[in-house]
Structures are given as structure tokens and as C-alpha cells.
Amino acid sequence: MLNSIKALTDEHSVILKALEILNVIDVNTDNIQDIKIIIDFMKNFVDNCHHVKEEKVLFDFFRT
């Protein structure tokens, strides 16, 4: 269980870093591809992978 929580907190650090980058990146046509990559990461990794892991770990924890 602790390994799962550690993995999730490590992922949170990566997600926060991506959000920090989005917060400071200059929005212009030169950076549009970088912005798209970060948004794609948020949609695909966060929604489809990270949240699934959170639900599994937390639901398993609360069931016990």
C-alpha cells in the first residue's frame, strides 16, 4: 500500500510541474505545440491513468 501511495505522490509532483509550466508559458504561436503536449499529457495521463490508480488504491484502502 505504501508503494502505491508513494507512486501516486510522485505522479502528483509531475502533474504539478506540468501545471506550473502551463502557468508561466507565454501563450503565442511559437509555443502552441508545447501547450498542446502538456494538455495532451493532462487529458491522457491524468484522466486515463493517474485517476484510475487513485481510485483503485483509495477504494481498496477504504474497503479494508
Backbone hydrogen bonds, N-H to C=O, Kabsch-Sander energy under -0.5 kcal/mol:
donor,donor_aa,acceptor,acceptor_aa,energy
5,I,1,M,-2.3
6,K,2,L,-2.5
7,A,3,N,-2.3
8,L,4,S,-2.2
9,T,5,I,-2.5
10,D,6,K,-2.4
11,E,7,A,-2.2
12,H,8,L,-2.2
13,S,9,T,-1.7
14,V,10,D,-1.6
15,I,11,E,-2.6
16,L,12,H,-2.8
17,K,13,S,-2.0
18,A,14,V,-2.1
19,L,15,I,-2.1
20,E,16,L,-2.5
21,I,17,K,-2.3
22,L,18,A,-2.2
23,N,19,L,-2.0
24,V,20,E,-1.3
24,V,21,I,-0.5
25,I,21,I,-1.9
27,V,25,I,-0.6
28,N,26,D,-1.1
31,N,28,N,-1.2
32,I,28,N,-0.5
35,I,31,N,-2.3
36,K,32,I,-2.4
37,I,33,Q,-2.1
38,I,34,D,-2.1
39,I,35,I,-2.5
40,D,36,K,-2.6
41,F,37,I,-2.3
42,M,38,I,-2.4
43,K,39,I,-2.7
44,N,40,D,-3.0
45,F,41,F,-1.7
46,V,41,F,-1.4
47,D,42,M,-1.3
48,N,43,K,-0.6
48,N,44,N,-1.3
49,C,45,F,-1.9
50,H,45,F,-2.8
51,H,46,V,-2.4
53,K,49,C,-2.2
54,E,50,H,-2.7
55,E,51,H,-2.6
56,K,52,V,-2.4
57,V,53,K,-2.9
58,L,54,E,-3.0
59,F,55,E,-2.7
60,D,56,K,-2.3
61,F,57,V,-2.2
62,F,58,L,-2.7
63,R,59,F,-1.6
64,T,60,D,-1.0
64,T,61,F,-0.6
